[in-house]
């Protein structure tokens, strides 16, 4: 079987992201050639919003590339993260990308797999408040009434605030604990994102993978008949991380 790829936290659509977008385009070319499916574990976009039913302009080129991947016969699915929780069925219909709520349980290559973005594990007061606000239908409707330029500026400010605390060790531990509990329930693989720190760890007979990010690490997970790997794009190894067959 061709492998399945897992990636997250690209945060595309920001100023100065041309190099990262070009690198992701190269990754999508590899995906089309080598993989049977691509699963994006949230935060594909820095601001995945739709104005008047249309994806904002700065995100359309990437969405078009994903649509081309779908037309080439590659399954593409996006688990909605806290930066693209607003994407609707219109996005799925236009680009052919499956939209999944987090967490999502799937059977992939005969394995029981749980996919989650991971922001739902962050119980800090600020995160809970912003998450509730972002996912509120009323707030989303009111936000869509803002002029697009003002809305994008406000979104940029909120996004910068959400990352101002840097890496959160407690959240990394929460993700590992959540994965370990799910693996004890019988899942073969748990794949998550959000914390921007790549990981590949074995718990019993199962594996936990955090796909890292495409801001600093440029890592992605793979699964095929031989097993699971965490790979740095442009290399077949990630220093200090395990790769093994579940």
Phi, psi and omega in degrees: 000149172287148182290162169256142180249146179229133183211158180202168168055056176274327177052049180280155181103019177255163177295136177078018181264017185301318181294319179293322178295320178296321179294320178293323176300319176296321177297319179294326175297315176299318180301314180299323183283326193243338190249159176259345180202150177231123180244119183259120188269044174093158178057044170299317181252153171293324180214092183271070184248157177240126174257124180053040176080003181243139175299140180299149192303321186293346182258354189289326181297317178294317179298322178297322178294322177294321178298321178296324178296317178298316180296334179279359176098010179266129176289130178233126179227146180236117170278121187292130177256188182284349176259352178223031181289349183272351183298138188245181177301334178298320177298315180297317181292322184286320189249352178077010181271124178292134176256128181237139173280153181261130000275158180235129178260127181226157169254115184236122180053039178078004181252146176274116189237136174247126179247131179213146174289307175118348181293338180293347179272349181278110185258015177294151185300317182295319181293319179297321180293312182292324179297316179296320179294313182299323185268001178285127179297322181294314180296321179297318179296315179296320180297323182293345179277345178291149170304139187303320182297318179293319179299320180292321178296317179295319179297319179298319179295316180294320180297318179295322178295322184293337181255005187294335181278353180070204180293137181247099182305322181296323180288325175298316178295322179297320178296317179296318179295319178298315180297316181299319179296318180293324178293325176294334178286347177121001175289148177270331184209134172240125181239130183221172177223222170078316187277350177066024178232112183292147179205150174213107188224146179261135173231107184064234180267358184246176185227141173250129177235129166250125190281001176074230178201175176241034171255318181238318193264327180055050181251155176208156178261153175227150174221129175216192183296334181279334179149210186238139175224155168243123192235142170272129183297123184104357180214163175258011181221150169238116186302130174084002181245149184275145169230130184197170178269127178289000000 
